[in-house]
């Protein structure tokens, strides 16, 4: 059961992140909504995605430890750290700049790139976690 939860957590998160980055965010910004409203909507979706990432990477790490494979917890834990940086550092700074009307500033662009890089790093780490997922024969090794 722990192997299944590990894989489900990592694969489900990866799918949600790919959907958000490649689909949802693009659709919202190209939907004809006012730019500020679109930004608020995408920001709200990202906040939920970050929360889910924090929860499910913790679950995956716990499953790896319970399976006796603590090294398999490293990739999900680092993905969770990137989500925490996004949720608690990057996104609040972006919101503060947006509230101040500074969306054309270099600082806003840098933070936006940092947010994209954090999401990309999470996706790469989740791919690694899925690739290295504990197998039944791993328990005996």
Secondary structure in CASP SS format (residue, H / E / C, confidence):
PFRMAT SS
TARGET T0000
AUTHOR 0000-0000-0000
METHOD secondary structure of the structure
MODEL  1
X C 1.00
X H 1.00
X H 1.00
X H 1.00
X H 1.00
X H 1.00
X H 1.00
X H 1.00
X H 1.00
X H 1.00
X H 1.00
X H 1.00
X H 1.00
X H 1.00
X H 1.00
X H 1.00
X H 1.00
X H 1.00
X H 1.00
X H 1.00
X H 1.00
X H 1.00
X H 1.00
X H 1.00
X H 1.00
X H 1.00
X H 1.00
X H 1.00
X H 1.00
X C 1.00
X C 1.00
X C 1.00
X C 1.00
X C 1.00
X H 1.00
X H 1.00
X H 1.00
X H 1.00
X H 1.00
X H 1.00
X H 1.00
X H 1.00
X H 1.00
X H 1.00
X H 1.00
X H 1.00
X H 1.00
X H 1.00
X H 1.00
X H 1.00
X H 1.00
X H 1.00
X H 1.00
X H 1.00
X H 1.00
X H 1.00
X H 1.00
X H 1.00
X H 1.00
X H 1.00
X H 1.00
X H 1.00
X H 1.00
X H 1.00
X H 1.00
X H 1.00
X C 1.00
X C 1.00
X C 1.00
X H 1.00
X H 1.00
X H 1.00
X H 1.00
X H 1.00
X H 1.00
X H 1.00
X H 1.00
X H 1.00
X H 1.00
X H 1.00
X H 1.00
X H 1.00
X H 1.00
X H 1.00
X H 1.00
X H 1.00
X H 1.00
X H 1.00
X H 1.00
X H 1.00
X H 1.00
X H 1.00
X H 1.00
X H 1.00
X H 1.00
X H 1.00
X H 1.00
X H 1.00
X H 1.00
X C 1.00
X C 1.00
X C 1.00
X C 1.00
X C 1.00
X C 1.00
X H 1.00
X H 1.00
X H 1.00
X H 1.00
X H 1.00
X H 1.00
X H 1.00
X H 1.00
X H 1.00
X H 1.00
X H 1.00
X H 1.00
X H 1.00
X H 1.00
X H 1.00
X H 1.00
X H 1.00
X H 1.00
X H 1.00
X H 1.00
X H 1.00
X H 1.00
X H 1.00
X H 1.00
X H 1.00
X H 1.00
X C 1.00
X C 1.00
X C 1.00
X C 1.00
X H 1.00
X H 1.00
X H 1.00
X H 1.00
X C 1.00
X C 1.00
END
